[in-house]
Amino acid sequence: PTSSVSTSSTTTPKQTGPSNLATIGTYSYVGCYTEATVGRALSALQYANNNMTIEICYATCSAAGYSWFGIEYHRECYCGNS
């Protein structure tokens, strides 16, 4: 004889985009922005790392004294004061 057991399960969808922190250090998340087609909005310091995280970009920019930081393409960090 065979028996069958019916089970139900719920799965949580895996996040595919970047994570956002509401705050980190003295910085607060202000949203996503589109840059102009020429030049960078945050051009004072640029840093790339294949293992980029919000924490790495924050640490890099805040240690250098910049007021703003942003991440693009999951690997590029940009810093600036305006």
Order of alpha helices (4+ residues) and beta strands (2+ residues): beta-beta-beta-alpha-beta-beta
